[in-house]
Amino acid sequence: MSAYAVVNPATGETEANYPTMEDSAVDVAIGAADAAYRGWASTGPQERAELVRRLAQLHRERRDELAAIIVREMGKPLAAALGEVDFAADITEYYADNWDKITGDTPLDILAEGTAVIRRSPLGVLLGVMPWNFPYYQVARFSAPNLVVGNTILLKHASQCPESSAAIAAMHRDAGFPEGAFQNLYASKDQIAQIIADPRVRGVSVTGSERAGAAVAELAGRNLKKVALELGGSDPFIVLSTHDMDATVEGAVEARMDNNGQSCNAPKRFIIIDELYDEFVEKFTAAMTACTMGDPFADDTVLGPLCSVAAAEGLEQQVKSAIAQGATLVAGGNRDGAYYEPTVLTGVTKDMDVFGEELFGPAAVVYKVSSEDEAVELANATNFGLGSYLYTTDPAQADRVADKIEAGMVYVNLVLADSPELPFGGVKRSGTSREMGLLAADEFVNKKLIRVAP
């Protein structure tokens, strides 16, 4: 079987294989991207934006087809897959709408006479190493702003996403992008190293695991290439007070179960003030276990399979290890192939492995704390720092706690509020960059100073 294959996690069947590219094709692809960059960078930004807008339209026109592909590739429930295609279209359109803001000059107030501006110009060919969990959304938030600013893109998608990555490339071609401006590569690890080392490639963006990010960042650093990293997370969900526990629990479950629990910025550690702890655990456990698990194409399915049997086995081992080390299994803990039932753990302590791990699937750990300070301390007691969630009825407390949380994002009294205009990214081992929003367009540009005498 090829390294690139569509293996339906719901059935275990291999539905398609795609051959890994030949070594000679790698140099051809880089050359095509570099040649395309010469013309693409000199194309007017509004003209580039109009092609990006057409790309967004194609997402909408091919919505059903695109969604079905990722249900087969990684088990995402159909409703969620349709929502992801819509979000990818929204993100892409956002950058088409805001082309002037991300390509225009920024005047500077200077101490002497004359003028000074920062002018943003593209860097060149970029490599995007993308993950399987959001096959369209992750690509859109990397490629759309960079295409608008004038860079060209080489896409190395996850090995289990060959059909969706081919569909993305086809949309760029059908939208009218120049040949070589966006290319999908079925590349091996060795070939990725070859691409990163090539002087025609000017930057690398990675979304994925800590291990993948560290490996690519090492290669990029060795070759003095700009690298942007968006990695894992073990986001806290802090409840200090609430006017509506049912609504709070509903948000907690909705966020935890998003994408079959396989979202880097999903809450995974639930930190509950002691007077609300028992009620939260009872209602949270009931709501988690009530989630319908089954065929991801079925209308009533909330929880489909994990992306692979190996992923489900890994989560199963993490939970078993936690129990063996003294954690309490409140609910769940069972696996059937790639399906893993909703799971709730309590009694986790700092000496257990799971305390510092990311649970990538429908499993949650609930902690009890006795104060705001203890909640903040526990929230920050992780090597990750991607997102975070805070529920409180006290606005002053919300501002105070949000300021203390070590994360790239804090959402107060709401979940699943990602939006094209809001920057996404983390700190610590969760990453080094920002995607989405206007900040995303500054990751791979030359912010050139132009100083003019009077």
C-alpha positions as CSV (number, residue, x, y, z in Angstrom):
1,M,0.0,0.0,0.0
2,S,1.2,3.5,-0.8
3,A,2.0,5.9,2.0
4,Y,-0.8,8.1,0.6
5,A,-4.1,6.2,0.9
6,V,-7.7,6.8,1.8
7,V,-8.4,4.3,4.6
8,N,-12.0,4.8,5.8
9,P,-11.8,4.6,9.6
10,A,-15.5,3.7,9.9
11,T,-15.1,0.5,7.9
12,G,-11.3,-0.1,7.9
13,E,-11.4,-0.4,4.1
14,T,-8.7,1.1,1.9
15,E,-10.7,3.0,-0.8
16,A,-7.8,4.5,-2.8
17,N,-4.0,4.6,-3.1
18,Y,-2.0,7.4,-4.4
19,P,1.7,7.0,-5.4
20,T,4.4,8.9,-3.7
21,M,6.1,11.3,-6.2
22,E,9.4,10.5,-7.8
23,D,12.5,12.4,-6.6
24,S,12.9,14.0,-10.0
25,A,9.4,15.4,-9.7
26,V,10.3,17.3,-6.5
27,D,12.8,19.5,-8.3
28,V,10.3,20.1,-11.1
29,A,7.6,21.2,-8.6
30,I,10.0,23.6,-6.9
31,G,11.0,25.0,-10.2
32,A,7.4,25.5,-11.3
33,A,6.5,27.2,-8.0
34,D,9.6,29.5,-8.2
35,A,8.8,30.4,-11.9
36,A,5.1,31.1,-11.0
37,Y,6.2,33.3,-8.1
38,R,8.1,35.7,-10.5
39,G,4.9,36.5,-12.3
40,W,2.5,36.1,-9.4
41,A,4.3,38.6,-7.1
42,S,4.2,41.2,-9.8
43,T,0.5,40.7,-10.4
44,G,-1.6,43.4,-8.8
45,P,-2.9,42.4,-5.3
46,Q,-6.5,43.1,-6.3
47,E,-6.2,40.7,-9.2
48,R,-4.7,38.1,-6.9
49,A,-7.5,38.6,-4.5
50,E,-10.1,38.1,-7.2
51,L,-8.7,34.6,-7.9
52,V,-8.7,33.9,-4.2
53,R,-12.4,35.0,-4.1
54,R,-13.1,32.6,-7.0
55,L,-11.5,29.8,-4.9
56,A,-13.9,30.5,-2.1
57,Q,-16.8,30.3,-4.5
58,L,-15.6,26.9,-5.7
59,H,-15.6,25.7,-2.1
60,R,-19.2,26.6,-1.9
61,E,-20.1,25.1,-5.3
62,R,-18.4,21.8,-4.5
63,R,-19.5,21.7,-0.9
64,D,-21.2,18.3,-0.8
65,E,-18.4,16.6,-2.8
66,L,-15.7,18.1,-0.6
67,A,-17.5,17.1,2.6
68,A,-18.0,13.5,1.6
69,I,-14.3,13.2,0.9
70,I,-13.2,14.0,4.4
71,V,-15.9,11.9,6.0
72,R,-14.2,8.9,4.2
73,E,-10.7,10.1,4.9
74,M,-10.8,10.8,8.6
75,G,-14.3,9.9,9.9
76,K,-15.6,13.4,10.5
77,P,-19.4,13.4,10.9
78,L,-21.1,14.7,7.7
79,A,-22.6,17.8,9.4
80,A,-19.2,18.8,10.7
81,A,-17.6,18.1,7.4
82,L,-20.0,20.4,5.6
83,G,-19.4,23.0,8.3
84,E,-15.6,22.8,7.7
85,V,-16.0,23.4,4.0
86,D,-18.1,26.4,4.7
87,F,-15.6,27.8,7.2
88,A,-12.7,27.2,4.7
89,A,-14.7,29.2,2.2
90,D,-15.3,32.0,4.7
91,I,-11.6,32.2,5.6
92,T,-10.6,32.3,1.9
93,E,-13.2,35.0,1.2
94,Y,-12.0,37.1,4.2
95,Y,-8.6,37.5,2.7
96,A,-10.0,38.3,-0.7
97,D,-12.1,41.0,1.0
98,N,-9.2,42.5,2.9
99,W,-6.5,42.4,0.2
100,D,-5.8,46.1,0.6
101,K,-5.3,45.9,4.4
102,I,-2.7,43.1,4.1
103,T,-0.8,44.4,1.1
104,G,-0.9,48.2,1.7
105,D,1.9,50.4,3.0
106,T,1.9,51.3,6.7
107,P,3.1,54.9,7.3
108,L,5.4,55.5,10.2
109,D,5.6,58.6,12.5
110,I,9.3,59.5,12.4
111,L,11.4,61.9,14.4
112,A,13.1,63.6,11.5
113,E,11.8,65.2,8.3
114,G,10.7,63.2,5.3
115,T,8.6,60.0,5.2
116,A,8.9,56.3,6.1
117,V,6.6,53.4,5.4
118,I,6.6,49.7,5.9
119,R,5.9,48.0,2.6
120,R,4.9,44.3,2.7
121,S,6.3,42.2,-0.1
122,P,6.1,38.4,-0.6
123,L,9.0,36.1,0.2
124,G,8.6,33.5,-2.5
125,V,7.8,29.8,-2.5
126,L,6.4,28.4,0.8
127,L,5.9,24.8,1.9
128,G,2.9,24.0,4.0
129,V,2.9,20.7,6.0
130,M,-0.7,20.2,6.9
131,P,-2.6,17.8,9.3
132,W,-5.4,15.4,8.7
133,N,-7.9,16.6,11.3
134,F,-9.2,19.6,9.4
135,P,-8.2,18.9,5.8
136,Y,-9.7,22.1,4.2
137,Y,-9.7,24.6,7.1
138,Q,-6.1,24.1,7.9
139,V,-5.0,24.6,4.3
140,A,-7.2,27.6,3.8
141,R,-5.9,29.6,6.7
142,F,-2.3,29.0,5.6
143,S,-2.6,29.4,1.8
144,A,-5.3,32.1,1.3
145,P,-3.4,35.0,3.0
146,N,-0.1,34.0,1.4
147,L,-1.6,33.8,-2.1
148,V,-3.1,37.2,-1.7
149,V,0.3,38.7,-0.6
150,G,2.0,37.1,-3.6
151,N,3.7,33.9,-2.3
152,T,3.3,30.6,-4.1
153,I,2.4,27.4,-2.3
154,L,3.7,23.8,-2.1
155,L,1.3,21.7,-0.1
156,K,2.4,18.5,1.6
157,H,-0.8,17.2,3.2
158,A,-1.2,14.3,5.6
159,S,-0.8,10.9,4.1
160,Q,-4.4,10.0,4.8
161,C,-5.7,13.1,3.0
162,P,-4.6,12.5,-0.7
163,E,-8.1,12.9,-2.1
164,S,-9.0,16.1,-0.3
165,S,-5.6,17.6,-1.1
166,A,-6.1,16.7,-4.8
167,A,-9.5,18.4,-4.6
168,I,-7.9,21.5,-3.2
169,A,-5.3,21.6,-5.9
170,A,-8.1,21.1,-8.5
171,M,-10.0,24.1,-7.2
172,H,-6.9,26.3,-7.5
173,R,-6.4,25.2,-11.0
174,D,-10.1,25.7,-11.9
175,A,-10.1,29.1,-10.2
176,G,-7.5,30.2,-12.8
177,F,-4.3,30.4,-10.7
178,P,-1.1,30.4,-12.7
179,E,0.5,27.0,-13.3
180,G,2.8,26.2,-10.4
181,A,1.2,28.8,-8.0
182,F,-0.4,26.1,-5.9
183,Q,0.8,22.5,-6.1
184,N,-0.2,19.4,-4.1
185,L,2.8,17.1,-3.5
186,Y,2.6,13.4,-2.4
187,A,6.1,13.7,-0.9
188,S,8.0,11.4,1.4
189,K,9.8,12.6,4.6
190,D,13.2,12.6,2.7
191,Q,11.7,14.6,-0.1
192,I,10.3,17.2,2.4
193,A,13.8,17.6,3.8
194,Q,15.0,18.2,0.2
195,I,12.3,20.8,-0.3
196,I,13.1,22.7,2.9
197,A,16.8,22.7,2.0
198,D,16.3,24.1,-1.5
199,P,17.2,27.8,-1.6
200,R,14.2,28.6,-3.8
201,V,11.9,27.7,-0.9
202,R,11.7,30.6,1.5
203,G,9.5,29.5,4.4
204,V,7.7,26.5,6.0
205,S,4.4,26.4,7.9
206,V,3.6,23.3,9.9
207,T,0.4,22.4,11.7
208,G,0.6,19.1,13.5
209,S,2.2,17.3,16.5
210,E,5.0,18.5,18.6
211,R,7.3,15.8,17.1
212,A,6.5,16.8,13.6
213,G,6.9,20.5,14.4
214,A,10.2,20.0,16.1
215,A,11.5,17.9,13.2
216,V,10.6,20.4,10.5
217,A,11.7,23.4,12.6
218,E,15.1,21.7,13.0
219,L,15.4,21.3,9.3
220,A,14.2,24.9,8.6
221,G,16.6,26.3,11.2
222,R,19.5,24.4,9.7
223,N,18.7,26.0,6.4
224,L,17.9,29.5,7.8
225,K,14.3,29.4,6.7
226,K,11.4,31.2,8.4
227,V,9.1,28.6,10.0
228,A,5.6,29.0,11.5
229,L,4.4,26.3,13.9
230,E,0.9,25.5,15.1
231,L,1.1,22.4,17.3
232,G,-0.8,20.6,20.0
233,G,-2.8,21.8,23.0
234,S,-4.3,20.7,26.3
235,D,-6.6,23.6,26.7
236,P,-8.2,24.2,30.2
237,F,-11.9,24.8,30.6
238,I,-12.3,26.7,33.9
239,V,-15.6,27.1,35.6
240,L,-15.5,29.6,38.6
241,S,-19.2,30.6,38.5
242,T,-22.2,30.3,36.2
243,H,-25.8,31.4,36.0
244,D,-26.7,28.3,34.0
245,M,-24.9,25.1,34.6
246,D,-26.8,23.2,31.9
247,A,-25.7,25.7,29.3
248,T,-22.1,25.6,30.6
249,V,-22.1,21.8,30.4
250,E,-23.6,22.0,26.9
251,G,-20.7,24.2,25.8
252,A,-18.1,22.0,27.5
253,V,-19.4,18.9,25.7
254,E,-19.8,20.6,22.4
255,A,-16.3,21.9,22.5
256,R,-14.8,18.6,23.7
257,M,-16.5,16.5,21.1
258,D,-15.8,18.8,18.2
259,N,-14.2,16.8,15.3
260,N,-14.6,13.6,17.2
261,G,-12.5,15.1,20.0
262,Q,-9.5,15.5,17.6
263,S,-9.1,19.3,17.7
264,C,-5.9,20.9,19.0
265,N,-7.7,23.8,20.6
266,A,-10.5,21.7,22.1
267,P,-10.8,21.8,26.0
268,K,-9.3,18.6,27.4
269,R,-8.8,19.6,31.1
270,F,-11.9,20.8,32.9
271,I,-11.0,22.8,36.1
272,I,-14.1,23.3,38.3
273,I,-14.4,25.3,41.5
274,D,-15.2,23.0,44.4
275,E,-18.8,24.2,45.1
276,L,-19.8,23.4,41.5
277,Y,-17.7,20.3,41.0
278,D,-20.2,17.6,41.8
279,E,-23.0,19.1,39.8
280,F,-20.6,19.6,36.8
281,V,-19.2,16.1,36.9
282,E,-22.7,14.6,37.1
283,K,-24.2,16.7,34.2
284,F,-21.0,16.6,32.1
285,T,-20.7,12.8,32.3
286,A,-24.4,12.4,31.4
287,A,-24.1,14.7,28.4
288,M,-20.9,13.1,27.2
289,T,-22.2,9.6,27.3
290,A,-25.5,10.7,25.6
291,C,-23.6,11.6,22.4
292,T,-24.6,9.4,19.6
293,M,-21.7,7.4,18.2
294,G,-22.0,5.7,14.8
295,D,-21.7,6.0,11.0
296,P,-20.3,9.5,10.3
297,F,-22.6,9.7,7.2
298,A,-25.7,9.3,9.5
299,D,-27.7,12.4,10.3
300,D,-27.9,11.8,14.0
301,T,-24.2,10.9,14.6
302,V,-22.4,13.3,17.0
303,L,-19.3,11.1,17.4
304,G,-17.7,9.2,14.5
305,P,-14.6,7.1,14.6
306,L,-11.2,8.5,15.4
307,C,-9.0,9.0,12.3
308,S,-7.5,5.5,12.5
309,V,-7.4,2.4,14.5
310,A,-3.9,3.4,15.6
311,A,-5.2,6.7,17.0
312,A,-7.9,4.9,18.9
313,E,-5.5,2.4,20.3
314,G,-3.2,5.2,21.4
315,L,-6.0,7.0,23.3
316,E,-7.1,3.7,24.8
317,Q,-3.6,3.1,26.1
318,Q,-3.4,6.6,27.6
319,V,-6.7,6.1,29.5
320,K,-5.7,2.6,30.7
321,S,-2.3,4.0,31.9
322,A,-4.1,6.7,33.8
323,I,-6.4,4.2,35.5
324,A,-3.5,2.0,36.4
325,Q,-1.7,5.0,38.0
326,G,-4.7,5.8,40.2
327,A,-7.2,7.9,38.1
328,T,-10.9,7.2,38.4
329,L,-12.8,6.1,35.3
330,V,-16.2,7.8,35.7
331,A,-17.5,6.7,32.3
332,G,-16.3,5.2,29.0
333,G,-12.9,3.7,28.3
334,N,-14.0,1.2,25.7
335,R,-12.8,0.9,22.1
336,D,-14.3,-0.8,19.0
337,G,-11.9,-0.6,16.1
338,A,-11.4,3.1,15.4
339,Y,-14.4,4.0,17.6
340,Y,-13.7,5.2,21.1
341,E,-16.6,6.0,23.4
342,P,-16.9,9.2,25.3
343,T,-14.7,9.0,28.4
344,V,-14.5,11.0,31.6
345,L,-11.6,10.7,34.1
346,T,-11.2,12.3,37.6
347,G,-8.6,12.0,40.3
348,V,-5.7,12.7,38.0
349,T,-2.6,14.0,39.9
350,K,0.6,15.6,38.8
351,D,2.6,12.4,39.1
352,M,0.5,10.6,36.4
353,D,1.5,10.5,32.8
354,V,-1.8,11.8,31.6
355,F,-1.4,15.0,33.5
356,G,1.1,16.3,31.0
357,E,-0.3,14.6,27.9
358,E,-2.8,15.7,25.2
359,L,-5.8,13.4,24.9
360,F,-6.6,13.6,21.2
361,G,-10.1,12.0,21.1
362,P,-13.4,12.0,23.1
363,A,-11.8,11.8,26.5
364,A,-11.7,14.5,29.3
365,V,-10.1,14.9,32.7
366,V,-12.1,16.9,35.4
367,Y,-10.2,18.5,38.2
368,K,-11.5,20.1,41.4
369,V,-10.0,23.4,42.7
370,S,-10.8,25.5,45.8
371,S,-9.9,29.0,44.5
372,E,-9.3,31.2,41.5
373,D,-5.5,31.2,42.1
374,E,-5.5,27.4,42.2
375,A,-7.5,27.2,39.0
376,V,-5.0,29.5,37.2
377,E,-2.0,27.6,38.6
378,L,-3.5,24.3,37.3
379,A,-4.4,25.8,34.0
380,N,-0.8,26.9,33.5
381,A,0.7,23.6,34.7
382,T,1.3,22.3,31.2
383,N,3.8,22.6,28.5
384,F,1.1,23.6,26.1
385,G,-0.4,27.0,25.6
386,L,-2.8,27.1,22.7
387,G,-6.4,28.1,23.8
388,S,-8.3,28.3,27.0
389,Y,-11.9,28.7,28.2
390,L,-13.2,30.5,31.2
391,Y,-16.7,30.6,32.6
392,T,-17.5,33.3,35.3
393,T,-20.3,35.7,36.1
394,D,-17.8,38.3,37.4
395,P,-16.4,40.6,34.7
396,A,-13.5,41.7,36.8
397,Q,-12.6,38.1,37.5
398,A,-12.8,37.3,33.8
399,D,-10.4,40.1,32.9
400,R,-8.0,39.1,35.8
401,V,-7.9,35.4,35.1
402,A,-7.7,35.9,31.3
403,D,-4.6,38.1,31.9
404,K,-2.9,35.3,33.9
405,I,-3.6,32.4,31.6
406,E,-0.6,31.3,29.6
407,A,-2.2,30.7,26.3
408,G,-2.5,32.3,22.8
409,M,-6.3,32.5,23.1
410,V,-8.8,33.0,25.9
411,Y,-12.6,32.5,25.3
412,V,-14.8,33.8,28.1
413,N,-18.3,32.3,28.5
414,L,-18.4,30.8,25.0
415,V,-16.9,28.0,22.9
416,L,-16.3,27.2,19.2
417,A,-16.1,30.9,18.4
418,D,-13.2,30.8,15.9
419,S,-13.8,33.3,13.1
420,P,-11.8,34.3,10.0
421,E,-10.9,37.7,11.5
422,L,-9.7,36.3,14.8
423,P,-6.0,35.3,15.1
424,F,-5.3,31.7,16.0
425,G,-2.2,30.4,17.7
426,G,-0.4,29.6,20.9
427,V,2.7,29.8,23.1
428,K,5.0,27.4,24.8
429,R,5.0,24.0,23.0
430,S,1.8,24.9,21.2
431,G,3.5,27.0,18.5
432,T,5.2,30.2,17.4
433,S,2.9,31.8,14.9
434,R,-0.6,33.2,14.2
435,E,-3.0,32.1,11.5
436,M,-6.3,33.8,10.5
437,G,-7.0,37.4,11.0
438,L,-4.8,40.1,9.6
439,L,-1.8,38.8,11.7
440,A,-1.7,35.7,9.5
441,A,-0.7,37.7,6.4
442,D,2.4,39.1,8.2
443,E,4.0,35.6,8.9
444,F,5.7,35.3,5.4
445,V,6.3,38.8,4.1
446,N,9.3,41.1,3.9
447,K,8.2,44.1,6.1
448,K,10.5,46.5,4.2
449,L,11.3,49.9,5.5
450,I,11.3,52.7,2.9
451,R,12.7,55.9,4.2
452,V,12.6,59.0,2.0
453,A,14.3,62.3,2.6
454,P,12.3,65.5,2.4
